[in-house]
Amino acid sequence: MADSQSLVIGIDGGASHTIAVLADARTGATLGRGEGGPSNIQAVGVEAALQELNTAVAGAFKAAKVNRVPVGAAAMGLAGVDRSEGADVIRGWADLVQLANNITVANDATLLFAAGTPDGWGLAIVAGTGSIAFTLDAKGKDARAGGWGYLMGDEGSAFRIGLLGLRAACRAADKVGEPSVLLPAYLKELGSDDPREFIPTVYRGKWDKAAIAALAPVVLSAAASGDATAVAIFEQEAHELAQTAAGAVAAGGLPRDNLPVALTGGLVIESAMYRDRFLHELRACGVTPGPVGLVDDPVVGAVVLARKLLG
């Protein structure tokens, strides 16, 4: 590589992992990709988050077989930096490690506009372990709804669906309400025939937040088979996610017809059934989607934004 100014870095950091891509500033071609653990400073703390960011960046340089140097520009889309002090912490780290000459820091959802909408504006939905909706208008004004975390929100997320399925399985074990295939399905995942084993599995942490979110496909599979309890969860959560999206659209004052939509997160990327139901519910909430972009690698948007920093 001729010089460091011909390089850019894009970083996508969230609740489960962090991805850094070292790219050619002129073409956007990936030169190296590095990975780290979760870098949401609100969830894992500042020290742990910065360590994972550093790990991902170092991995990208190593994969590219390039000595680590300050690059021309870096764009970071990170969960947990909505408050100004969060962004300031990240900027302080970037200055300390001499990451780049030009830096931008924003919430990870902002990467979706660059990667998943035709003109870099519209409605962006993250529906993975957690959920959040962002809007960005053509002038750069943003708004949001959701993103309250698994205790206060995350409607329509994989965690919420997995948790509601678990609760339904427990109620079925108590023979309260309708019988549901969710009970034997969850017991199969547990590797036990005793529903009481759910208690130590959950409360002693074997099934943590990520593990419960990973159970969402069990609920969606049961819904596809026609199980009434699973169908109710599926429909309720798709509706809740659509309401969150519509709330963001209203907050941002975006047009409600033919609105560009970018989607990411395992729930909406991997399940066409859930994605289609969400878009149906979004229309029922008065928002008509225009082009819908599926973004399975949001870090691509970070590279786009980093290249724009260089003009």
LOBADO-767710 format. One record per residue (C-alpha): residue in one letter; x, y, z. Coordinates in steps of 0.2 Angstrom, whole numbers, plus 2048, in hexadecimal, padded with zeros to 3 digits. Layout:
REM LOBADO-767710
AXYZ;...
***
This chain:
REM LOBADO-767710
M800800800;A8078117FB;D80381A80B;S7F781A819;Q7EC828812;S7E681C805;L7DE811812;V7CE81381C;I7C680982A;G7B480582D;I7AE7FE83D;D79E7F6842;G79C7F3855;G78D7EB85E;A7877E186C;S78E7D1866;H79E7D485C;T7A87E2853;I7AE7E2841;A7BC7ED83A;V7C07EE828;L7D07F6821;A7CC7FB80F;D7D3804800;A7CD816801;R7CC8187EE;T7C28087EA;G7BB8027FA;A7C27F17F8;T7C57E7808;L7D77E580C;G7D57DD81D;R7C77D8829;G7C97D783C;E7BD7D184A;G7BB7D585C;G7AE7D286A;P79F7DE86F;S7A47F086F;N7947F8876;I79B803884;Q78A80388C;A7897F088D;V79B7EB890;G7A37FA897;V7B0806890;E7C07FC893;A7B97EC88B;A7B17F587C;L7C17FE878;Q7CB7EE879;E7C07E686D;L7C17F4861;N7D47F4862;T7D37E185F;A7C97E384F;V7D37F1848;A7E37E784B;G7DC7D8843;A7D77E2834;F7E97E8831;K7F07D7835;A7E47CF828;A7EA7DC81B;K7FC7D981F;V7FE7EB822;N8077F4831;R7FB7FD83C;V7FC810838;P7EF81E839;V7E481D829;G7DC82B81F;A7CB829827;A7C181D832;A7AE81C834;M7A7813843;G79580D846;L794808858;A786802863;G78580C873;V78C81D86D;D77B82686C;R78083187A;S78D83E877;E799838885;G79982787C;A79F82E86C;D7AC839875;V7B382987D;I7B582186C;R7BD830865;G7C9831873;W7CE81F870;A7D082285D;D7DC831861;L7E682786D;V7E9818861;Q7EB824853;L7DD81B849;A7DB82883B;N7DC83A835;N7CA83C833;I7BD83383E;T7AA83183F;V7A182884E;A78F82484E;N782817853;D784807849;A773808841;T77A817837;L78480B82D;L775804826;F77081481C;A781814813;A78080180F;G76D7FE80D;T76480D806;P7668147F4;D76A8267F9;G77182480B;W760829814;G75082081A;L74B814827;A75780882F;I7527F983A;V75D7EE844;A7557DE84A;G7617D2851;T7647CE863;G75D7DF867;S7537EC85C;I7537FE857;A74D809849;F756818842;T751825835;L75C83182B;D75683E81F;A75E845810;K76585381A;G76D848827;K76084B835;D75E83B83F;A75183384B;R74F823854;A74381885D;G746808867;G75880386D;W75380387F;G75B7F2882;Y7557E1887;L74D7E6898;M7447F6892;G7417F2880;D7487E9871;E7377E686A;G7377DA85B;S7487D485E;A74F7C285F;F7517C4872;R73F7C9874;I7397BB869;G7447AE872;L73F7B4883;L72C7B487F;G72E7A3878;L73779D888;R7297A5893;A71C79C888;A72578B88A;C72578E89D;R71279289D;A70F782893;A71977889F;D70D77F8AD;K6FE77A8A1;V6F978C8A1;G6F1792890;E6F2788880;P6FE77A87E;S70D77F873;V71B776869;L726783871;L728779881;P72F769878;A73977486C;Y74177E87A;L74476E884;K74D767875;E758776874;L75C774887;G760762885;S75475D893;D742756895;D7407608A6;P7397728A4;R73F7768B5;E7517768AE;F74D7868A5;I74F78F8B6;P76178B8B9;T76578C8A7;V75F79E8A6;Y7637A58B7;R77479E8B8;G7787A58A8;K77A79689C;W76C79E891;D7727B0891;K76B7BE887;A7737B8877;A76E7A687A;I75C7AB87D;A75C7B586D;A7637A6863;L75379D868;A7487A985D;P74979D84E;V741790859;V73279B85B;L7317A0848;S73278E843;A72478A84F;A71A799848;A71D792836;S71678283B;G70678A842;D709789854;A6FC79685B;T70779C869;A71679F85E;V70C7A7851;A7067B485E;I7187B8863;F71D7B9851;E70F7C584C;Q7107CF85C;E7237D285B;A7237D6848;H7157E384C;E71F7EA85A;L72F7EC84F;A7247F5842;Q71D80184F;T72F805854;A733808842;A724813840;G72881D84F;A73A821848;V732826838;A726832841;A73483984C;G73F83C83D;G731844832;L735839824;P729835815;R71E826819;D71C821807;N72A8187FD;L73681A80B;P747811809;V74A804816;A75A7FB81B;L7597EB826;T7667E2830;G7677D683E;G7667C383E;L7537C3841;V74E7CD831;I75D7C7826;E75B7B5829;S7487B382B;A73E7B881B;M72E7B4824;Y7327C0832;R7397CD826;D7297CC81B;R71E7CD82A;F7277DD831;L7257E6820;H7137E1820;E7107E8832;L71A7F882D;R70E7FB81F;A7007F882B;C708806836;G707812827;V718811821;T71A80A80F;P72C80380C;G7358087FC;P7457FF7F7;V74A7F3805;G75C7EF807;L7627E0811;V7737E481A;D77B7D4820;D78C7DD822;P78A7EF829;V79C7F2829;V79B7F5816;G79280581B;A7A080A826;V7AC809818;V7A181380D;L7A082181B;A7B382081E;R7B682380B;K7AA83280B;L7B483A819;L7C283B80C;G7B78447FF;
***
